[in-house]
Structures are given as structure tokens and as C-alpha cells.
Amino acid sequence: EVKDASNQVKAIDEWKSLIILQAFVQLREVPSRINVMKDASNQLKQLVTSMIDMNTIAESNLSTLVEINKLPREVLVAERIVPNGSVEKG
């Protein structure tokens, strides 16, 4: 019985050592994981910035199209904006 108890204590000590070793290994990986997360965060920020820029350009283009749409057809033909216009070019 004493031998069994001794073996159990050894097994518990081995498990403790293994758990501590695994904890250290995982702790050593934390900085690289943080860097990966920072890189991903920066890429996401760049993507959002690009999307905002594209949205701004799209809004500007839409405003331009709205303004062009308000012009008389004769002006659009004269400016060659409307292809194959039937009105004589001025």
C-alpha cells in the first residue's frame, strides 16, 4: 500500500510538472499571438479606411451623375456625354 501511495504521489508530481511545462510553453506563445492579432487589427483598419474612401468616391460620383442628369439633353450632347445624340452638336 505504501508503494502504491508513493507511485500515486510520483504520478501526481509528473502531472504537475507537465501542466507547468505546458503553461510555460503557452505563455511563450502569447507575444507572437498578440503580434498576429495586432497585424490582423491593422489590416482590418486599413480595409475599413479603404471602404470609407471607396464610399466617398462613390458618393462623389453619384453627386456628379445627379448633376449631369439635371443638364438639358442639348448640353449633354454638346459635351459628348450622351452617345449618338440626335441633337446637332453646338
Gaussian input, Z-matrix of N, CA and C with variables (Angstrom, degrees):
# hf/3-21g

backbone

0 1
 N
 C     1     B1
 C     2     B2     1     A1
 N     3     B3     2     A2     1     D1
 C     4     B4     3     A3     2     D2
 C     5     B5     4     A4     3     D3
 N     6     B6     5     A5     4     D4
 C     7     B7     6     A6     5     D5
 C     8     B8     7     A7     6     D6
 N     9     B9     8     A8     7     D7
 C    10    B10     9     A9     8     D8
 C    11    B11    10    A10     9     D9
 N    12    B12    11    A11    10    D10
 C    13    B13    12    A12    11    D11
 C    14    B14    13    A13    12    D12
 N    15    B15    14    A14    13    D13
 C    16    B16    15    A15    14    D14
 C    17    B17    16    A16    15    D15
 N    18    B18    17    A17    16    D16
 C    19    B19    18    A18    17    D17
 C    20    B20    19    A19    18    D18
 N    21    B21    20    A20    19    D19
 C    22    B22    21    A21    20    D20
 C    23    B23    22    A22    21    D21
 N    24    B24    23    A23    22    D22
 C    25    B25    24    A24    23    D23
 C    26    B26    25    A25    24    D24
 N    27    B27    26    A26    25    D25
 C    28    B28    27    A27    26    D26
 C    29    B29    28    A28    27    D27
 N    30    B30    29    A29    28    D28
 C    31    B31    30    A30    29    D29
 C    32    B32    31    A31    30    D30
 N    33    B33    32    A32    31    D31
 C    34    B34    33    A33    32    D32
 C    35    B35    34    A34    33    D33
 N    36    B36    35    A35    34    D34
 C    37    B37    36    A36    35    D35
 C    38    B38    37    A37    36    D36
 N    39    B39    38    A38    37    D37
 C    40    B40    39    A39    38    D38
 C    41    B41    40    A40    39    D39
 N    42    B42    41    A41    40    D40
 C    43    B43    42    A42    41    D41
 C    44    B44    43    A43    42    D42
 N    45    B45    44    A44    43    D43
 C    46    B46    45    A45    44    D44
 C    47    B47    46    A46    45    D45
 N    48    B48    47    A47    46    D46
 C    49    B49    48    A48    47    D47
 C    50    B50    49    A49    48    D48
 N    51    B51    50    A50    49    D49
 C    52    B52    51    A51    50    D50
 C    53    B53    52    A52    51    D51
 N    54    B54    53    A53    52    D52
 C    55    B55    54    A54    53    D53
 C    56    B56    55    A55    54    D54
 N    57    B57    56    A56    55    D55
 C    58    B58    57    A57    56    D56
 C    59    B59    58    A58    57    D57
 N    60    B60    59    A59    58    D58
 C    61    B61    60    A60    59    D59
 C    62    B62    61    A61    60    D60
 N    63    B63    62    A62    61    D61
 C    64    B64    63    A63    62    D62
 C    65    B65    64    A64    63    D63
 N    66    B66    65    A65    64    D64
 C    67    B67    66    A66    65    D65
 C    68    B68    67    A67    66    D66
 N    69    B69    68    A68    67    D67
 C    70    B70    69    A69    68    D68
 C    71    B71    70    A70    69    D69
 N    72    B72    71    A71    70    D70
 C    73    B73    72    A72    71    D71
 C    74    B74    73    A73    72    D72
 N    75    B75    74    A74    73    D73
 C    76    B76    75    A75    74    D74
 C    77    B77    76    A76    75    D75
 N    78    B78    77    A77    76    D76
 C    79    B79    78    A78    77    D77
 C    80    B80    79    A79    78    D78
 N    81    B81    80    A80    79    D79
 C    82    B82    81    A81    80    D80
 C    83    B83    82    A82    81    D81
 N    84    B84    83    A83    82    D82
 C    85    B85    84    A84    83    D83
 C    86    B86    85    A85    84    D84
 N    87    B87    86    A86    85    D85
 C    88    B88    87    A87    86    D86
 C    89    B89    88    A88    87    D87
 N    90    B90    89    A89    88    D88
 C    91    B91    90    A90    89    D89
 C    92    B92    91    A91    90    D90
 N    93    B93    92    A92    91    D91
 C    94    B94    93    A93    92    D92
 C    95    B95    94    A94    93    D93
 N    96    B96    95    A95    94    D94
 C    97    B97    96    A96    95    D95
 C    98    B98    97    A97    96    D96
 N    99    B99    98    A98    97    D97
 C   100   B100    99    A99    98    D98
 C   101   B101   100   A100    99    D99
 N   102   B102   101   A101   100   D100
 C   103   B103   102   A102   101   D101
 C   104   B104   103   A103   102   D102
 N   105   B105   104   A104   103   D103
 C   106   B106   105   A105   104   D104
 C   107   B107   106   A106   105   D105
 N   108   B108   107   A107   106   D106
 C   109   B109   108   A108   107   D107
 C   110   B110   109   A109   108   D108
 N   111   B111   110   A110   109   D109
 C   112   B112   111   A111   110   D110
 C   113   B113   112   A112   111   D111
 N   114   B114   113   A113   112   D112
 C   115   B115   114   A114   113   D113
 C   116   B116   115   A115   114   D114
 N   117   B117   116   A116   115   D115
 C   118   B118   117   A117   116   D116
 C   119   B119   118   A118   117   D117
 N   120   B120   119   A119   118   D118
 C   121   B121   120   A120   119   D119
 C   122   B122   121   A121   120   D120
 N   123   B123   122   A122   121   D121
 C   124   B124   123   A123   122   D122
 C   125   B125   124   A124   123   D123
 N   126   B126   125   A125   124   D124
 C   127   B127   126   A126   125   D125
 C   128   B128   127   A127   126   D126
 N   129   B129   128   A128   127   D127
 C   130   B130   129   A129   128   D128
 C   131   B131   130   A130   129   D129
 N   132   B132   131   A131   130   D130
 C   133   B133   132   A132   131   D131
 C   134   B134   133   A133   132   D132
 N   135   B135   134   A134   133   D133
 C   136   B136   135   A135   134   D134
 C   137   B137   136   A136   135   D135
 N   138   B138   137   A137   136   D136
 C   139   B139   138   A138   137   D137
 C   140   B140   139   A139   138   D138
 N   141   B141   140   A140   139   D139
 C   142   B142   141   A141   140   D140
 C   143   B143   142   A142   141   D141
 N   144   B144   143   A143   142   D142
 C   145   B145   144   A144   143   D143
 C   146   B146   145   A145   144   D144
 N   147   B147   146   A146   145   D145
 C   148   B148   147   A147   146   D146
 C   149   B149   148   A148   147   D147
 N   150   B150   149   A149   148   D148
 C   151   B151   150   A150   149   D149
 C   152   B152   151   A151   150   D150
 N   153   B153   152   A152   151   D151
 C   154   B154   153   A153   152   D152
 C   155   B155   154   A154   153   D153
 N   156   B156   155   A155   154   D154
 C   157   B157   156   A156   155   D155
 C   158   B158   157   A157   156   D156
 N   159   B159   158   A158   157   D157
 C   160   B160   159   A159   158   D158
 C   161   B161   160   A160   159   D159
 N   162   B162   161   A161   160   D160
 C   163   B163   162   A162   161   D161
 C   164   B164   163   A163   162   D162
 N   165   B165   164   A164   163   D163
 C   166   B166   165   A165   164   D164
 C   167   B167   166   A166   165   D165
 N   168   B168   167   A167   166   D166
 C   169   B169   168   A168   167   D167
 C   170   B170   169   A169   168   D168
 N   171   B171   170   A170   169   D169
 C   172   B172   171   A171   170   D170
 C   173   B173   172   A172   171   D171
 N   174   B174   173   A173   172   D172
 C   175   B175   174   A174   173   D173
 C   176   B176   175   A175   174   D174
 N   177   B177   176   A176   175   D175
 C   178   B178   177   A177   176   D176
 C   179   B179   178   A178   177   D177
 N   180   B180   179   A179   178   D178
 C   181   B181   180   A180   179   D179
 C   182   B182   181   A181   180   D180
 N   183   B183   182   A182   181   D181
 C   184   B184   183   A183   182   D182
 C   185   B185   184   A184   183   D183
 N   186   B186   185   A185   184   D184
 C   187   B187   186   A186   185   D185
 C   188   B188   187   A187   186   D186
 N   189   B189   188   A188   187   D187
 C   190   B190   189   A189   188   D188
 C   191   B191   190   A190   189   D189
 N   192   B192   191   A191   190   D190
 C   193   B193   192   A192   191   D191
 C   194   B194   193   A193   192   D192
 N   195   B195   194   A194   193   D193
 C   196   B196   195   A195   194   D194
 C   197   B197   196   A196   195   D195
 N   198   B198   197   A197   196   D196
 C   199   B199   198   A198   197   D197
 C   200   B200   199   A199   198   D198
 N   201   B201   200   A200   199   D199
 C   202   B202   201   A201   200   D200
 C   203   B203   202   A202   201   D201
 N   204   B204   203   A203   202   D202
 C   205   B205   204   A204   203   D203
 C   206   B206   205   A205   204   D204
 N   207   B207   206   A206   205   D205
 C   208   B208   207   A207   206   D206
 C   209   B209   208   A208   207   D207
 N   210   B210   209   A209   208   D208
 C   211   B211   210   A210   209   D209
 C   212   B212   211   A211   210   D210
 N   213   B213   212   A212   211   D211
 C   214   B214   213   A213   212   D212
 C   215   B215   214   A214   213   D213
 N   216   B216   215   A215   214   D214
 C   217   B217   216   A216   215   D215
 C   218   B218   217   A217   216   D216
 N   219   B219   218   A218   217   D217
 C   220   B220   219   A219   218   D218
 C   221   B221   220   A220   219   D219
 N   222   B222   221   A221   220   D220
 C   223   B223   222   A222   221   D221
 C   224   B224   223   A223   222   D222
 N   225   B225   224   A224   223   D223
 C   226   B226   225   A225   224   D224
 C   227   B227   226   A226   225   D225
 N   228   B228   227   A227   226   D226
 C   229   B229   228   A228   227   D227
 C   230   B230   229   A229   228   D228
 N   231   B231   230   A230   229   D229
 C   232   B232   231   A231   230   D230
 C   233   B233   232   A232   231   D231
 N   234   B234   233   A233   232   D232
 C   235   B235   234   A234   233   D233
 C   236   B236   235   A235   234   D234
 N   237   B237   236   A236   235   D235
 C   238   B238   237   A237   236   D236
 C   239   B239   238   A238   237   D237
 N   240   B240   239   A239   238   D238
 C   241   B241   240   A240   239   D239
 C   242   B242   241   A241   240   D240
 N   243   B243   242   A242   241   D241
 C   244   B244   243   A243   242   D242
 C   245   B245   244   A244   243   D243
 N   246   B246   245   A245   244   D244
 C   247   B247   246   A246   245   D245
 C   248   B248   247   A247   246   D246
 N   249   B249   248   A248   247   D247
 C   250   B250   249   A249   248   D248
 C   251   B251   250   A250   249   D249
 N   252   B252   251   A251   250   D250
 C   253   B253   252   A252   251   D251
 C   254   B254   253   A253   252   D252
 N   255   B255   254   A254   253   D253
 C   256   B256   255   A255   254   D254
 C   257   B257   256   A256   255   D255
 N   258   B258   257   A257   256   D256
 C   259   B259   258   A258   257   D257
 C   260   B260   259   A259   258   D258
 N   261   B261   260   A260   259   D259
 C   262   B262   261   A261   260   D260
 C   263   B263   262   A262   261   D261
 N   264   B264   263   A263   262   D262
 C   265   B265   264   A264   263   D263
 C   266   B266   265   A265   264   D264
 N   267   B267   266   A266   265   D265
 C   268   B268   267   A267   266   D266
 C   269   B269   268   A268   267   D267

   B1=1.4486
   B2=1.5241
   B3=1.3258
   B4=1.4656
   B5=1.5189
   B6=1.3404
   B7=1.4640
   B8=1.5247
   B9=1.3355
   B10=1.4699
   B11=1.5226
   B12=1.3200
   B13=1.4665
   B14=1.5226
   B15=1.3146
   B16=1.4683
   B17=1.5237
   B18=1.3283
   B19=1.4676
   B20=1.5289
   B21=1.3302
   B22=1.4661
   B23=1.5304
   B24=1.3304
   B25=1.4719
   B26=1.5213
   B27=1.3417
   B28=1.4704
   B29=1.5277
   B30=1.3172
   B31=1.4656
   B32=1.5282
   B33=1.3340
   B34=1.4675
   B35=1.5230
   B36=1.3318
   B37=1.4700
   B38=1.5251
   B39=1.3289
   B40=1.4696
   B41=1.5320
   B42=1.3288
   B43=1.4709
   B44=1.5231
   B45=1.3500
   B46=1.4688
   B47=1.5224
   B48=1.3237
   B49=1.4662
   B50=1.5204
   B51=1.3251
   B52=1.4644
   B53=1.5327
   B54=1.3257
   B55=1.4683
   B56=1.5277
   B57=1.3269
   B58=1.4709
   B59=1.5216
   B60=1.3229
   B61=1.4637
   B62=1.5301
   B63=1.3206
   B64=1.4692
   B65=1.5243
   B66=1.3268
   B67=1.4665
   B68=1.5284
   B69=1.3344
   B70=1.4674
   B71=1.5245
   B72=1.3257
   B73=1.4672
   B74=1.5250
   B75=1.3207
   B76=1.4658
   B77=1.5224
   B78=1.3265
   B79=1.4698
   B80=1.5259
   B81=1.3234
   B82=1.4698
   B83=1.5213
   B84=1.3337
   B85=1.4634
   B86=1.5286
   B87=1.3240
   B88=1.4658
   B89=1.5298
   B90=1.3521
   B91=1.4773
   B92=1.5257
   B93=1.3329
   B94=1.4660
   B95=1.5287
   B96=1.3088
   B97=1.4721
   B98=1.5243
   B99=1.3349
   B100=1.4700
   B101=1.5220
   B102=1.3405
   B103=1.4671
   B104=1.5215
   B105=1.3201
   B106=1.4694
   B107=1.5250
   B108=1.3286
   B109=1.4675
   B110=1.5299
   B111=1.3417
   B112=1.4723
   B113=1.5209
   B114=1.3395
   B115=1.4696
   B116=1.5274
   B117=1.3258
   B118=1.4670
   B119=1.5246
   B120=1.3210
   B121=1.4687
   B122=1.5248
   B123=1.3353
   B124=1.4708
   B125=1.5234
   B126=1.3316
   B127=1.4634
   B128=1.5251
   B129=1.3257
   B130=1.4667
   B131=1.5252
   B132=1.3470
   B133=1.4714
   B134=1.5223
   B135=1.3460
   B136=1.4702
   B137=1.5252
   B138=1.3224
   B139=1.4653
   B140=1.5278
   B141=1.3310
   B142=1.4679
   B143=1.5232
   B144=1.3426
   B145=1.4682
   B146=1.5194
   B147=1.3293
   B148=1.4682
   B149=1.5247
   B150=1.3282
   B151=1.4666
   B152=1.5304
   B153=1.3295
   B154=1.4696
   B155=1.5225
   B156=1.3495
   B157=1.4692
   B158=1.5229
   B159=1.3384
   B160=1.4704
   B161=1.5256
   B162=1.3312
   B163=1.4600
   B164=1.5292
   B165=1.3305
   B166=1.4682
   B167=1.5191
   B168=1.3369
   B169=1.4709
   B170=1.5275
   B171=1.3299
   B172=1.4717
   B173=1.5264
   B174=1.3294
   B175=1.4695
   B176=1.5214
   B177=1.3361
   B178=1.4652
   B179=1.5265
   B180=1.3281
   B181=1.4688
   B182=1.5246
   B183=1.3236
   B184=1.4593
   B185=1.5298
   B186=1.3360
   B187=1.4707
   B188=1.5173
   B189=1.3355
   B190=1.4662
   B191=1.5240
   B192=1.3344
   B193=1.4654
   B194=1.5256
   B195=1.3198
   B196=1.4682
   B197=1.5225
   B198=1.3382
   B199=1.4683
   B200=1.5313
   B201=1.3372
   B202=1.4727
   B203=1.5288
   B204=1.3215
   B205=1.4617
   B206=1.5326
   B207=1.3239
   B208=1.4693
   B209=1.5318
   B210=1.3463
   B211=1.4653
   B212=1.5266
   B213=1.3397
   B214=1.4669
   B215=1.5273
   B216=1.3165
   B217=1.4673
   B218=1.5217
   B219=1.3277
   B220=1.4689
   B221=1.5287
   B222=1.3104
   B223=1.4724
   B224=1.5166
   B225=1.3167
   B226=1.4627
   B227=1.5220
   B228=1.3412
   B229=1.4654
   B230=1.5199
   B231=1.3377
   B232=1.4670
   B233=1.5219
   B234=1.3116
   B235=1.4669
   B236=1.5284
   B237=1.3167
   B238=1.4725
   B239=1.5365
   B240=1.3082
   B241=1.4593
   B242=1.5214
   B243=1.3382
   B244=1.4629
   B245=1.5231
   B246=1.3305
   B247=1.4648
   B248=1.5314
   B249=1.3239
   B250=1.4706
   B251=1.5306
   B252=1.3068
   B253=1.4634
   B254=1.5184
   B255=1.3133
   B256=1.4676
   B257=1.5283
   B258=1.3425
   B259=1.4662
   B260=1.5209
   B261=1.3445
   B262=1.4664
   B263=1.5188
   B264=1.3274
   B265=1.4586
   B266=1.5228
   B267=1.3254
   B268=1.4516
   B269=1.4963
   A1=111.50
   A2=115.95
   A3=120.08
   A4=109.51
   A5=116.43
   A6=120.69
   A7=110.39
   A8=116.87
   A9=120.79
   A10=110.65
   A11=115.86
   A12=120.22
   A13=109.80
   A14=116.55
   A15=121.14
   A16=110.47
   A17=116.41
   A18=120.66
   A19=111.00
   A20=116.23
   A21=119.74
   A22=110.89
   A23=116.23
   A24=120.42
   A25=109.41
   A26=117.32
   A27=121.14
   A28=110.53
   A29=115.75
   A30=120.16
   A31=110.16
   A32=116.21
   A33=119.93
   A34=109.92
   A35=117.30
   A36=120.92
   A37=111.06
   A38=116.94
   A39=120.36
   A40=110.17
   A41=116.55
   A42=120.14
   A43=110.58
   A44=116.28
   A45=119.89
   A46=110.10
   A47=116.05
   A48=120.44
   A49=110.88
   A50=115.91
   A51=120.68
   A52=110.78
   A53=116.02
   A54=120.08
   A55=110.42
   A56=117.23
   A57=120.74
   A58=110.20
   A59=117.33
   A60=121.39
   A61=110.53
   A62=116.92
   A63=120.60
   A64=110.96
   A65=116.61
   A66=120.28
   A67=110.35
   A68=117.33
   A69=120.21
   A70=111.73
   A71=116.20
   A72=119.95
   A73=109.82
   A74=116.50
   A75=119.93
   A76=111.37
   A77=117.11
   A78=119.91
   A79=111.15
   A80=116.97
   A81=120.10
   A82=111.08
   A83=117.58
   A84=121.19
   A85=112.53
   A86=117.75
   A87=121.31
   A88=112.73
   A89=119.71
   A90=118.32
   A91=113.27
   A92=117.49
   A93=118.70
   A94=110.43
   A95=117.16
   A96=120.01
   A97=110.24
   A98=116.02
   A99=119.82
   A100=109.51
   A101=117.12
   A102=120.28
   A103=111.26
   A104=116.74
   A105=120.49
   A106=109.72
   A107=116.39
   A108=120.31
   A109=110.75
   A110=117.07
   A111=120.32
   A112=110.21
   A113=116.19
   A114=120.01
   A115=110.51
   A116=116.01
   A117=119.84
   A118=110.23
   A119=116.26
   A120=120.43
   A121=110.70
   A122=116.62
   A123=120.08
   A124=111.50
   A125=116.43
   A126=119.75
   A127=110.62
   A128=116.23
   A129=120.25
   A130=110.39
   A131=116.48
   A132=120.07
   A133=110.42
   A134=116.53
   A135=120.22
   A136=110.63
   A137=116.43
   A138=120.66
   A139=110.66
   A140=116.14
   A141=119.83
   A142=110.13
   A143=116.75
   A144=120.46
   A145=110.41
   A146=116.85
   A147=120.61
   A148=110.87
   A149=116.36
   A150=119.87
   A151=110.39
   A152=116.72
   A153=120.37
   A154=109.45
   A155=116.33
   A156=120.27
   A157=110.79
   A158=116.55
   A159=119.79
   A160=110.63
   A161=116.66
   A162=120.63
   A163=110.40
   A164=116.39
   A165=120.64
   A166=110.50
   A167=116.16
   A168=120.61
   A169=110.05
   A170=116.18
   A171=119.99
   A172=110.65
   A173=117.08
   A174=120.29
   A175=110.57
   A176=115.71
   A177=120.19
   A178=110.51
   A179=115.89
   A180=120.27
   A181=110.88
   A182=116.56
   A183=120.56
   A184=110.24
   A185=116.06
   A186=119.47
   A187=110.46
   A188=116.11
   A189=120.44
   A190=110.21
   A191=116.64
   A192=120.17
   A193=111.55
   A194=116.62
   A195=120.02
   A196=109.74
   A197=116.79
   A198=120.46
   A199=110.75
   A200=116.73
   A201=120.59
   A202=109.57
   A203=116.29
   A204=121.22
   A205=111.88
   A206=116.96
   A207=120.84
   A208=111.90
   A209=117.14
   A210=120.30
   A211=110.68
   A212=117.15
   A213=119.67
   A214=110.41
   A215=116.02
   A216=121.07
   A217=111.63
   A218=117.46
   A219=120.36
   A220=110.88
   A221=116.80
   A222=120.70
   A223=109.77
   A224=116.79
   A225=120.68
   A226=110.79
   A227=116.22
   A228=120.04
   A229=109.08
   A230=116.43
   A231=120.31
   A232=110.71
   A233=116.55
   A234=120.79
   A235=111.47
   A236=116.68
   A237=123.28
   A238=112.30
   A239=116.16
   A240=119.89
   A241=110.38
   A242=116.56
   A243=120.55
   A244=107.83
   A245=118.85
   A246=120.43
   A247=111.14
   A248=115.73
   A249=122.44
   A250=112.66
   A251=116.34
   A252=119.68
   A253=110.36
   A254=115.18
   A255=118.88
   A256=111.69
   A257=116.73
   A258=119.70
   A259=108.61
   A260=116.34
   A261=119.30
   A262=109.65
   A263=114.75
   A264=119.90
   A265=109.14
   A266=116.81
   A267=121.18
   A268=114.46
   D1=-39.05
   D2=179.20
   D3=-64.63
   D4=-38.84
   D5=179.13
   D6=-64.97
   D7=-41.55
   D8=177.85
   D9=-61.73
   D10=-44.00
   D11=179.42
   D12=-62.85
   D13=-40.82
   D14=179.20
   D15=-63.87
   D16=-42.26
   D17=178.10
   D18=-64.34
   D19=-38.59
   D20=178.36
   D21=-65.01
   D22=-41.25
   D23=178.27
   D24=-62.75
   D25=-42.47
   D26=177.81
   D27=-60.84
   D28=-44.92
   D29=-179.11
   D30=-62.48
   D31=-42.25
   D32=178.76
   D33=-63.42
   D34=-42.71
   D35=178.80
   D36=-62.57
   D37=-39.31
   D38=178.13
   D39=-64.64
   D40=-42.16
   D41=178.01
   D42=-62.85
   D43=-42.38
   D44=178.24
   D45=-59.27
   D46=-46.91
   D47=-179.53
   D48=-60.94
   D49=-42.53
   D50=-179.74
   D51=-64.04
   D52=-43.77
   D53=179.72
   D54=-63.84
   D55=-43.15
   D56=178.51
   D57=-63.15
   D58=-42.35
   D59=178.71
   D60=-61.82
   D61=-44.97
   D62=178.33
   D63=-61.80
   D64=-39.27
   D65=178.98
   D66=-62.81
   D67=-43.14
   D68=178.56
   D69=-64.28
   D70=-41.57
   D71=178.75
   D72=-61.26
   D73=-44.83
   D74=179.75
   D75=-65.86
   D76=-38.09
   D77=177.98
   D78=-64.53
   D79=-36.08
   D80=179.16
   D81=-67.06
   D82=-26.36
   D83=179.86
   D84=-81.83
   D85=-14.80
   D86=-175.38
   D87=-58.34
   D88=-48.63
   D89=-178.65
   D90=-58.35
   D91=-40.77
   D92=-179.81
   D93=-68.99
   D94=-35.03
   D95=177.15
   D96=-66.66
   D97=-39.04
   D98=177.68
   D99=-63.05
   D100=-42.39
   D101=179.00
   D102=-62.68
   D103=-40.88
   D104=177.76
   D105=-61.65
   D106=-42.36
   D107=179.47
   D108=-66.29
   D109=-38.29
   D110=177.81
   D111=-64.14
   D112=-43.75
   D113=178.78
   D114=-60.84
   D115=-44.83
   D116=179.67
   D117=-63.00
   D118=-39.59
   D119=178.88
   D120=-64.00
   D121=-43.01
   D122=178.67
   D123=-64.08
   D124=-41.03
   D125=178.35
   D126=-63.79
   D127=-39.03
   D128=178.48
   D129=-64.95
   D130=-41.31
   D131=177.52
   D132=-60.97
   D133=-43.70
   D134=179.07
   D135=-62.77
   D136=-40.71
   D137=179.24
   D138=-62.89
   D139=-45.06
   D140=179.50
   D141=-63.26
   D142=-42.15
   D143=177.98
   D144=-60.83
   D145=-43.62
   D146=178.31
   D147=-62.26
   D148=-41.06
   D149=179.87
   D150=-65.03
   D151=-39.68
   D152=177.92
   D153=-63.96
   D154=-43.55
   D155=178.54
   D156=-60.98
   D157=-45.30
   D158=179.90
   D159=-63.53
   D160=-37.77
   D161=178.56
   D162=-64.69
   D163=-40.30
   D164=178.16
   D165=-62.60
   D166=-44.10
   D167=178.48
   D168=-62.96
   D169=-43.29
   D170=-179.94
   D171=-62.57
   D172=-41.62
   D173=178.36
   D174=-63.25
   D175=-40.57
   D176=178.84
   D177=-63.96
   D178=-44.72
   D179=178.52
   D180=-62.17
   D181=-40.46
   D182=179.29
   D183=-63.99
   D184=-42.80
   D185=177.92
   D186=-60.44
   D187=-42.16
   D188=179.01
   D189=-62.16
   D190=-44.33
   D191=179.11
   D192=-62.99
   D193=-39.01
   D194=178.10
   D195=-62.80
   D196=-42.79
   D197=179.64
   D198=-66.19
   D199=-41.70
   D200=178.28
   D201=-61.65
   D202=-40.67
   D203=-178.80
   D204=-63.08
   D205=-25.12
   D206=179.98
   D207=-78.63
   D208=-18.47
   D209=-177.08
   D210=-72.06
   D211=149.10
   D212=175.65
   D213=-65.20
   D214=150.40
   D215=-178.52
   D216=-57.11
   D217=-36.99
   D218=-179.26
   D219=-59.65
   D220=-40.20
   D221=179.39
   D222=-67.67
   D223=-42.03
   D224=-179.26
   D225=-62.81
   D226=-40.82
   D227=178.73
   D228=-66.90
   D229=-43.76
   D230=-179.34
   D231=-62.03
   D232=-33.65
   D233=179.82
   D234=-87.81
   D235=3.15
   D236=179.32
   D237=61.36
   D238=31.04
   D239=177.32
   D240=-85.10
   D241=-36.32
   D242=177.75
   D243=-94.61
   D244=118.32
   D245=179.91
   D246=-71.06
   D247=146.70
   D248=175.95
   D249=53.22
   D250=42.88
   D251=179.30
   D252=-69.10
   D253=144.45
   D254=-177.63
   D255=-87.91
   D256=-13.42
   D257=-179.69
   D258=-80.66
   D259=141.37
   D260=179.98
   D261=-63.46
   D262=138.84
   D263=-179.44
   D264=-71.77
   D265=135.19
   D266=-176.00
   D267=-88.53

